[in-house]
Amino acid sequence: MGIANQVVFSETMQQLAETDKDIIAVTSDSRGSGKLVPFAQKYPNQIVEVGIAEQNLVGVAAGLASAGKKAFAVSPACFLSARALEQIKNDVCYSDNPVTLVGISSGISYGALGTTHHSLHDYAALRAINNITIVAPADNFETEQAVKLAAKHNKPVYMRFGKKAMPFLDETNSDFEFGKGRIVRNGGDLAIIACGETVYPAWLAAKKLEDEHGIKTTVVSMHTIKPLDVKLLENLAENGRPIITVEEHMVYGGLGEACASHLMQNGYKNSFKIMGIPDEYTVTGSQVEIFNYYGISRDGIYKTGKKLLKI
């Protein structure tokens, strides 16, 4: 088992800042929750605290980026992607400022704090804005690579991290590139496409399907929601196998609908199921309890796979 992706984010930022004085973290009273206290202690001149003011956070980060700094704007994903949406749209994306927007405690990481603190809308909102890459790393490897890549990307990036310790996934492809999905398990009977912290339960479900029924499942960490890896998506769909998408997001507007839209518009007719949070008042509980309730779990994904395969 690894550590929380948020911790890996902080550690990678410290590595980068050691040799690059242009790396700047901008926080909205979030250095603690963003695990950036060690960063601030080591590099006090490379962190800016704006307080609980997410719109200012994005504006300041955009200004720093326009002056040549590599700005990482760090704030809870629920507030960053909603309260500061206009600044993200205009000051970052439409002005082409290379800010990395870091949504921490994303999805339903805040658990019992409830729906006001869930970020189940961020993919949908940001996918509708031109000129932004949207990334949800699945494990510690992807997190480290994503942060390093964002630091030299020179374009707007949104990446989200959760609070849960994440295991290292089995790798058949250890390369990491924005816009290129990562295959973490291979099989020809079923495909499960997931992102962020849902990749691991998808991997567990695939293992259970093989152990109990001999079903061979390809599991993809589609860490980049935008731009989508449509070549990989089409390759998965070619043999007609059923496809499941899994995300820590509303079922509307996210990874699943992006995949379904592309396949439908290009003539594919695979059986298809989007798994995520439905359009209702979200139940209250821990992240694990909410995942289990909505079937975003090993057993829930396993049952969905059996249903699509009619076994």
N, C-alpha and C positions, 0 to 999 in steps of 0.2 A: 504494500500500500504506500502510495506517495503522500504528499501533503496538499493542502488547499491550493488551488491555482492562484488565489490572491497572494499567497505567500511567495510563490514562484515569481509572480509579477514583480513584487518588491525586490526580491533577490536579484532578478535580472536587471531591474532598473539600477540597482547599486553597481552591478558589474559594468553596465554601460556608462554610468556617470563617472566611474573611476578614470576613464580615459577620454571622456567627451563632456566638456563643460557646457555644451549647448543643450544637454538633456535637462529639462525643467519639469518638475511635477507641480501641478496646480491643483489644490484641494479645496473642497468646500466643507470645512470642519470634518474632514474624512480621512485624515492621515492615519488615525488609529484603526478605523474599520477597513481602510485600504492597505493596512500592514506597512505603512510608509514611515513609521516612527524611526526605525533604524536608518532609513534613507535620509531623513531630516537630520539625524544626529551626525551622520557622516558628511553630508553635503548641505549644510544649512543655507548656503547661498544659491542652491539649485531647487528650492521649493518655495512656492508662493501660496499662502493661505488667505482665501477670500471670505471665509466664514460661510454661514448657511445662505448662500446667494448663488444658485446654480447658473442663472443667466449671466451674472458677472464672471463666474468661473469660465464659461465658454468664451465670452468676449475677451477676457484677459489672455486666455490661451491662444485665441486667434491673433491677438496683437503680438504676442511673443513669437508665434510662428511666422507672422509677416515680417518680423525683424531677424529671421534666420535661426531662431531657437527651435529645438525639437520638443514641443510642448505635449505633455500627457495630462489631460484634464480628467481628474479622478473624482467620482461621486457615485452614490447609490444609483443603480441603473434606473430605478423607477422614477426618480426625480430628474436625472440627467436627460433622459429621453422624452420627458413630457414637459416639465417646467421650462427647460431651456431649448425646446424644439425650434423656436424661431431663430435663436442664435446659431444653433447647429446648421439650420438651413441656409441662412443668409451670411453669417460671419465666417463660417467654416467651409461649407460645401460650395455655395454659389460664389464665394470669394476665393475659392481654391487655396485655402490655407491648410497646410499639412499638419493638422492637429490630430493626435490620437485621443479619442474619447473613450474613457475606461469606465464602463458600468460595473460597479462592484455589488456584491450581495444580490446578484441578478436572479431573474426568474422568481421562484418562490422561496429563495434562500432565507428570507426573513420569517418564514413560517407563520407562527402564531400572531405576529404583528398585523397580519391580515392583508386584504386586497389593496389597501392604500399603499402598501410597501412592496407589492408584487410588480414585477416588470413583465407583463404578459402582452404588451403592446409594442415593444421597442422594435422588433423586426419589421412589423407591419408599417409603423410610422416611418422608419428610416429607409425602408426599401422604396418608398415613394419619393425619395429625395435623390436627385442626380448627384453623382460625384462623391460617393462614399462606399467604402468597403466595409462589410459587416462580418465580424468573425466571432465565433464562440468555440474556443479551444476545449477539447475533451479531456485532456490529461496534462500532466506536468511537462511532458515533452513538447506538446503542441503550444502550451502557454509560453514557454521559454522562446521557442522559435518565432511565435507570433509577435512577441514584444520586440525581439531583435529586428525582425523584418519591418515592423511598423516604424522603428527609429530611423530607418533609411528609405522608407517607402515614398516620401515626399508627396503624399496625397492624403486626404482625410480618411481616417479609419475609426470605426466603432468596434470595440471588443468588450465582451462581458465575461465576468468571472463570478463563480459561486463561492460559498464558504466551506463546502464539504471537502474533506481529504479525498483525493482521486487516485485510483490505482494506475499503474503503468499498463497500457493496453498492449496485447500482443501485436507485433508489427510485421506485416508482409511488405510494407512500403514505409520506410522511415524518412522519406523526403517530405519537406513541408514548403508549400507555396500558397499564397493567397489565390483563391479561385480554383484550387485543385484538391478534390476530396482525397481522403486517406483510407485505404482499405485495411481494416484491422482483423478481418476474418474472411475466408474465401469459401464459396459454395455455390452450386448452380440451381438449387431448388427454390430459393426464396431470397429476397434482398431486403435488408433493413437499413434505412438511411436515417441517421440521427445526428444531433449536434450537441455540443456542450456536455453537460452532466448526464444527459440521457443516453449517451453512447455506451456507457458501461452496463446499465441494465439491458440494453439491446444485445450486447455481447453475451451476457449471461443467459438471455432467452435463447439465443442461437445455440449456445452450448447445450442447453436443456433439450432443445428440439433434436439435436444430433444424438445426445446420449439416450433419449427415450424413444425416438422414432427414426433415427438415421437420416434426418433431414439436414441437408447441407445448405448453410445460409451464408451469404455474403453480408458482412456488416461494414458500413461505410461511416466514417466520421466526416460528415459534410460540414467541416468547421467554418467554411466560408459560405454564408447564406447569400451574399451578393458580392461579387459576381458568382453565380452558380456554375458548378462544373457540369455543364450540359453534355459534354462528351462522355464523361463517366456515367451520367444518368442514362443516356441513350444506350451505352454498352450494357448497363444492368438490365435494361428493358428489352434488349434484342431478342432474348430467347423466350419471351412471353411469361416469365416467372412473376408471381405476385410480388408487390412492392409495399412495404410499410414505411412510413416516415414517423419519427418520434422527436418531439421537441418540448422544451420547458417554456411554452408560449401558448397563447390562444390559438385554437385551430384555424382561425381566420388570419390570413395575411402573412404567414410565416414560411418556414421551410417547406411544409407539406403542400401548401397552395402553390408555391413557386415551382416545385417539382411536378405537381399535377398539371399546372397550366402549360408547362413546356411539353410534357408528354402528349397531352390532348391536342395541342396545336400542331404537333408534328406526327399525328396519326397513330400513336401507340395506344393499345387497348388492354394493357395489363390490369389485372385486379389490383386495386389500390386502396389503402387505408391510411388516413391521417390520424395520428395519435398525439394528443396534447390536452390542453385545458379547454373544456367546452364553454359555450356562450351562456354562462350562468353565474350566480353569486358563488364564488369559490369557497369551498369548505375551509374551516379553520383547523390548523394543526401544524406539525413540523413538516419540513420538506418531504421526509420519507413517508409520513402519514398521508400527505396530499398526493404524492406520487402513487402510493398504493391505492388510494380511493379512486383515482382516475385511470388506473391500469398502466401507469408509466413505470413499470416494474418488471422484474424478470418474469414473474408468473403472468402478469397482464399482457405483456408483449408475446409471450409464449402462447397464450390462449388465442390471441388475435392471429398469430401465424398459423395455428392449427385450423382456425376457422376459414382463413383464406385458402388454405391448402385442402380444406374439406376432409380433415382426418380426425 
